[in-house]
Amino acid sequence: MRIAFGTDDDTDVTAGLVAHLRAAGHQVDEVAPGAEWPEVGRAVAEAVAGGRAERGIVCCFTGTGVSIAANKVAGVRAALCTDAATAEGARRWNDANVLALGLRLTTATLAGEIADAFLATAPDPSEAGAVARLPGG
């Protein structure tokens, strides 16, 4: 899968996550290197909305800023997830296409588990009507 990845802070967590994704066979396109969270969120979201990536992953200290920024782009549904079950639900029930992660409390191992769940889960077709009612849906 082609994944747009962005972070406003390169850490052991982000390096470990990118390595994990690549080892799993995903193509990871790192976007907006060195940018602050508003630009990171927007750049990843625009890559997903524009079809240059199938999914996006954004990171910042809490994950909140990049999530807010990504959700400003039409067609993007970014979800801030702290565990694999939440990431699964975000895909299944909300057809989230961008995963937001906070770096403060997330380890590289946990980030990998969350990303794996997010990337492996398909949306529930019975939720398509609800997703379609979102602005910019």
C-alpha positions in Angstrom: 0.0 0.0 0.0 1.2 3.5 -0.7 1.3 5.6 2.5 1.9 9.3 2.8 3.7 9.8 6.1 4.5 13.1 7.9 5.7 14.2 11.3 6.8 17.5 12.8 9.4 15.8 15.0 11.7 13.0 13.9 12.0 10.6 16.8 12.8 6.9 17.5 9.1 6.3 17.3 8.7 7.8 13.8 11.9 6.1 12.5 10.7 2.8 14.0 7.3 3.2 12.5 8.6 4.0 9.0 11.0 1.0 9.1 8.1 -1.2 10.3 5.9 -0.1 7.5 8.6 -0.6 4.8 9.5 -4.0 6.2 5.8 -5.0 5.9 6.0 -4.1 2.2 4.4 -0.7 2.1 5.6 2.2 0.0 6.1 5.1 2.5 6.4 8.6 1.0 7.7 11.0 3.6 6.1 14.4 3.0 6.8 17.8 4.4 10.1 17.0 6.1 11.0 19.6 8.7 7.6 21.3 8.5 5.5 22.2 11.5 2.3 20.4 12.4 -0.2 22.5 10.3 1.8 21.9 7.1 2.5 18.2 7.9 -1.3 17.5 8.4 -2.2 19.4 5.3 0.5 17.8 3.1 -0.4 14.3 4.1 -4.1 14.9 3.7 -3.6 16.5 0.3 -1.6 13.4 -0.8 -4.5 11.1 0.2 -7.3 13.3 -1.1 -5.4 13.8 -4.4 -4.9 10.0 -4.9 -1.1 10.1 -4.5 -1.4 7.8 -1.5 -4.0 5.3 -0.4 -3.7 6.2 3.3 -1.9 8.7 5.4 -0.2 8.7 8.8 0.5 11.9 10.6 2.4 12.5 13.9 3.0 15.3 16.3 3.5 15.5 20.1 -0.2 14.9 21.0 -1.5 13.9 17.5 -4.3 16.5 17.9 -2.8 19.3 15.8 -2.0 17.1 12.8 -5.4 15.5 13.0 -7.1 18.9 13.0 -5.0 20.1 10.1 -5.6 16.9 8.1 -9.4 17.1 8.7 -9.5 20.5 7.0 -8.8 18.9 3.6 -12.0 17.8 1.8 -12.3 14.1 1.5 -10.1 13.3 4.5 -11.2 11.6 7.6 -8.3 11.7 10.1 -8.6 9.7 13.3 -6.4 10.2 16.4 -5.9 6.6 17.7 -4.1 5.5 20.8 -4.6 1.7 20.4 -5.2 -0.9 17.7 -8.9 -1.4 18.6 -9.6 2.3 18.1 -7.7 2.3 14.8 -9.7 -0.7 13.7 -13.0 1.0 14.6 -11.9 4.2 12.8 -11.5 2.3 9.6 -14.5 0.0 10.0 -17.1 2.5 11.1 -15.8 5.8 9.9 -13.7 4.8 6.8 -10.9 6.9 8.2 -8.2 7.4 5.6 -5.5 9.2 7.7 -4.2 7.9 11.0 -3.0 10.5 13.5 -0.6 9.4 16.3 0.7 11.3 19.3 4.4 10.8 20.0 4.2 11.6 23.7 2.9 8.3 24.9 3.4 6.0 21.9 6.3 3.6 21.5 7.5 2.4 18.2 6.0 -1.1 18.9 2.6 0.4 19.8 2.7 2.7 16.8 3.3 -0.4 14.6 0.4 -2.3 16.1 -1.9 0.7 15.6 -0.8 1.2 12.0 -1.1 -2.5 11.2 -4.7 -2.5 12.5 -5.5 0.7 10.6 -4.1 -0.5 7.4 -5.6 -4.1 7.6 -9.2 -3.1 8.3 -11.7 -2.5 5.6 -14.6 -0.1 6.0 -18.0 -1.6 6.8 -20.2 -1.1 3.7 -23.3 -0.5 5.9 -21.6 2.7 7.2 -21.1 4.2 3.7 -24.3 6.3 4.0 -23.2 7.9 7.2 -19.7 8.6 5.9 -21.2 10.1 2.7 -23.1 12.6 4.8 -19.9 14.2 6.1 -19.0 17.6 4.7 -16.5 17.1 1.9 -17.2 13.4 2.2 
